[in-house]
Amino acid sequence: MTVAAERVKTTRPLTPEQIAEYHENGFVIIRGFFEPQEIEPVRIACENDPGIRGQETEFADAQGNISRIAHWTELGDSLLGVIPRLARVVDASETLLGGECYHWHSKLVQKRPHDQGNIGWHQLFGGVYTAGCLFPDLSVGFIAVTTNTRENGCVKVVKKSHLMGRVDTAYVGEARLCKPERMEKILERLEVVYCELNPGDAVWAHANTIHASEGNYTNQARITLSVHHNAVWNEPYKIEGLEHRKYIPLQKLPDSTILENKYQIYPTVVQKMNADLNKVMGKV
């Protein structure tokens, strides 16, 4: 699956209004970023592919409730390897970052019915800072695979929190989170927005935007695919033992790739999981 990157551009570029909203508020909700028929195969894979559940890592919150997250860094021609390389995804990240980016990692976060696990307040930069990135020049796109509501644990963000810079972190349960005493004061001053999404909607957020999610109190699963890109100039200075963090040029793919079925169904869609992520990254 080789297409000259310079010839591939998205048919769904971000609008000037969406770009301005991202920079002003630290996030932007993009309705209909994927068609329902594009995102449905991901939902089916989550339900039926034993490889995904086999690669999930469980993390306990302060109360001992479990969240399940699957990570991967390598991108092949499977469905989950294609999505982070689609032109609309890459162009969105590069537009918001201001230049070329590369794949940092992607995650599948599944909140099964009545899973009570909370993912506490954290920043993307809070984790990647310890991995050796000097600047918050990363972006994360949260793509709804199923309906995301407040009741089933949708992503929630602190509006304009990206303007504060990096917040000091501490371990709470098994997750590295923003220090609770500082978060208490932040929440007194800034607005929390619940990002309720339909399948195919997306939220793009700044690396310093504080975000979290609550438990799932419904009978329906909440599944989100999050795609993280790092700016080329922000490659971490720490490489030894973290070779998977080095800059690897993205082979960008046309937006039509999924609808044209130009991806592998087998082998298992999740390819290689990196145990290092559990040590250096915050949990989305």
C-alpha positions in Angstrom: 0.0 0.0 0.0 2.3 2.8 -1.3 1.1 6.2 -2.3 3.3 9.2 -2.8 2.7 11.3 0.3 3.1 14.6 -1.5 0.1 13.7 -3.7 -2.2 12.7 -0.9 -4.3 15.4 0.7 -7.5 15.2 2.6 -10.8 15.9 1.1 -12.0 17.0 4.6 -9.7 19.7 5.7 -10.3 21.5 9.0 -12.1 24.9 8.5 -10.6 28.2 9.7 -13.3 28.2 12.4 -12.3 24.8 13.7 -8.6 25.7 13.7 -9.3 28.9 15.7 -11.5 27.1 18.2 -8.7 24.5 18.8 -6.1 27.2 19.5 -8.5 29.3 21.7 -10.0 26.5 23.8 -7.4 23.7 23.6 -9.8 21.3 21.7 -12.3 21.2 18.9 -15.1 18.7 18.3 -15.4 17.6 14.6 -18.7 16.2 13.7 -18.9 13.4 11.1 -15.1 13.1 10.8 -15.6 9.5 9.8 -18.6 8.0 8.0 -20.6 5.4 10.1 -19.6 2.7 7.6 -15.9 3.6 8.0 -16.0 3.3 11.8 -18.3 0.2 12.1 -15.5 -2.3 11.2 -13.6 -1.0 14.2 -16.5 -1.7 16.5 -16.9 -5.2 15.0 -13.2 -5.9 15.5 -13.4 -4.8 19.2 -16.2 -7.3 19.8 -14.9 -10.2 17.8 -11.1 -10.0 17.5 -9.6 -11.9 20.5 -6.3 -10.3 19.8 -7.6 -6.9 20.9 -8.8 -8.2 24.3 -5.6 -10.2 24.7 -3.5 -7.1 24.3 -5.4 -4.9 26.6 -3.7 -3.6 29.8 -5.7 -3.1 32.9 -5.1 0.0 35.1 -6.7 0.6 38.5 -7.9 3.9 39.7 -7.6 5.2 43.2 -10.7 3.1 44.2 -9.4 -0.1 42.5 -11.8 0.1 39.6 -10.3 -1.1 36.3 -9.9 0.6 32.9 -8.8 -1.3 29.9 -6.5 0.2 27.3 -4.7 -1.3 24.3 -1.6 0.6 22.9 0.4 0.3 19.7 3.1 2.2 18.0 3.8 0.3 14.8 1.5 0.9 11.8 0.9 -1.8 9.3 -1.9 -2.3 6.8 -4.5 -3.5 9.2 -7.5 -1.4 9.9 -6.0 0.1 13.1 -2.7 0.7 11.3 -4.4 2.5 8.5 -6.6 5.0 10.4 -3.6 7.0 11.9 -2.2 7.4 8.4 -5.4 8.6 6.7 -5.0 12.0 5.0 -7.8 13.6 7.1 -6.2 12.4 10.3 -2.6 13.4 9.5 -3.6 16.7 7.9 -5.7 17.6 10.9 -2.7 17.0 13.2 -0.2 18.8 11.0 -2.5 21.8 10.5 -2.9 22.2 14.2 0.7 21.5 15.0 2.0 23.8 12.3 4.2 21.3 10.4 5.1 17.6 9.7 4.2 15.1 12.3 4.8 11.4 12.9 2.8 8.6 14.7 3.6 8.6 18.4 1.1 5.9 19.4 -2.6 5.0 19.3 -4.9 3.5 21.8 -8.2 1.7 22.0 -10.0 2.6 25.2 -13.0 0.3 26.0 -15.4 0.9 28.8 -17.6 -2.1 28.9 -21.1 -2.0 30.3 -21.0 -0.9 34.0 -17.2 -0.7 34.1 -16.6 1.8 37.0 -13.0 2.7 36.1 -12.3 6.4 36.1 -9.4 7.8 34.2 -8.4 10.9 36.1 -7.3 14.4 35.1 -4.1 14.3 33.0 -2.3 16.0 30.1 -0.7 14.2 27.2 2.4 16.3 27.8 2.5 15.1 31.4 3.6 11.7 30.2 5.6 12.5 27.0 7.6 15.1 29.0 9.2 12.3 31.0 9.9 10.5 27.7 12.1 13.3 26.6 9.9 15.6 24.5 10.9 19.2 25.1 7.8 20.9 23.8 4.0 20.2 24.0 3.9 19.9 20.2 1.8 16.8 20.1 -1.9 16.4 19.3 -4.4 13.7 20.2 -7.5 12.8 18.2 -10.3 11.0 20.1 -12.5 9.2 17.5 -15.8 7.8 18.7 -16.3 4.1 17.7 -19.6 3.8 19.6 -21.8 6.5 21.0 -20.0 8.5 23.7 -22.2 10.1 26.3 -21.7 11.5 29.8 -23.5 8.5 31.2 -21.1 5.9 29.6 -17.9 7.8 30.3 -17.2 10.1 27.4 -14.0 12.2 27.3 -14.3 15.4 29.3 -11.9 18.3 28.9 -11.0 21.4 30.9 -11.6 24.3 28.5 -8.6 26.6 28.0 -6.4 24.5 30.3 -3.8 24.3 27.6 -2.9 27.9 28.3 -1.5 27.0 31.8 1.4 24.9 30.5 2.4 21.6 32.0 0.9 20.7 35.3 3.0 18.7 37.8 2.0 15.1 38.1 1.8 12.4 40.8 0.7 8.8 40.7 -2.9 8.2 41.8 -3.6 4.5 41.8 -1.7 3.2 38.8 -2.0 6.4 36.7 0.2 9.5 36.5 -2.3 12.3 36.9 -2.3 16.1 37.5 -1.6 16.8 41.2 -4.9 16.7 43.0 -4.4 19.9 45.0 -3.7 21.9 41.8 -6.6 20.3 40.0 -9.0 21.4 42.8 -8.1 25.0 42.1 -8.1 24.6 38.3 -11.6 23.2 38.4 -12.8 26.2 40.5 -11.8 28.6 37.7 -12.2 26.7 34.4 -15.1 25.1 32.6 -15.4 21.3 32.2 -16.9 20.2 28.8 -18.2 16.7 28.3 -17.5 15.7 24.7 -20.6 13.7 23.8 -20.0 12.1 20.4 -21.8 9.9 17.8 -19.8 7.2 16.0 -17.4 8.8 13.6 -17.3 12.2 15.5 -13.9 13.2 16.8 -12.3 15.6 19.3 -8.8 17.0 18.6 -7.0 18.2 21.7 -3.8 20.1 22.5 -1.1 18.2 24.4 -1.5 20.5 27.5 -5.3 20.2 27.5 -6.4 18.5 30.8 -8.8 15.7 30.2 -10.3 12.6 31.9 -13.3 10.2 31.7 -15.7 8.7 34.2 -17.1 5.2 34.6 -19.7 3.6 32.3 -23.1 3.5 34.0 -25.0 2.1 31.1 -25.7 -1.2 29.4 -23.8 -0.2 26.2 -20.0 -0.3 25.7 -18.2 3.0 25.2 -15.2 2.6 22.7 -12.9 5.4 21.7 -9.9 5.2 19.3 -7.3 7.8 20.2 -4.5 8.7 17.7 -1.4 10.6 18.9 1.0 12.5 16.6 4.2 14.2 17.5 5.8 17.1 15.6 9.0 16.1 13.8 11.0 18.8 15.5 9.8 17.4 18.9 11.5 14.0 18.6 12.5 13.0 22.2 16.1 13.4 23.2 15.9 10.2 25.1 16.2 7.3 22.6 18.0 4.5 24.3 15.4 1.9 25.2 12.7 3.9 23.5 13.7 3.4 19.9 10.0 3.1 19.0 9.8 6.9 19.7 12.1 7.9 17.0 10.8 9.8 14.0 9.6 7.5 11.2 8.1 9.3 8.2 4.3 8.6 7.8 3.1 7.0 4.6 -0.1 9.0 4.3 -3.1 7.3 2.7 -6.1 8.6 0.8 -9.3 9.3 2.8 -11.1 6.7 0.7 -8.8 3.8 1.9 -11.3 2.3 4.3 -14.4 2.6 2.1 -12.4 0.9 -0.7 -11.5 -1.9 1.7 -7.8 -1.3 1.1 -6.7 -2.7 4.4 -5.9 -6.1 5.9 -8.5 -7.9 7.9 -6.1 -10.5 9.2 -3.9 -11.0 11.1 -5.1 -9.4 14.3 -5.5 -5.7 14.0 -3.4 -4.9 17.0 0.2 -5.6 16.1 2.8 -4.8 18.6 2.3 -3.6 22.1 5.0 -1.7 24.0 5.3 -2.3 27.8 7.3 0.9 28.0 4.2 2.9 27.5 2.8 1.8 30.8 5.8 3.4 32.5 6.1 6.7 30.6 2.6 7.6 29.5 -0.4 9.0 31.2 -3.6 7.0 30.7 -6.3 8.4 28.5 
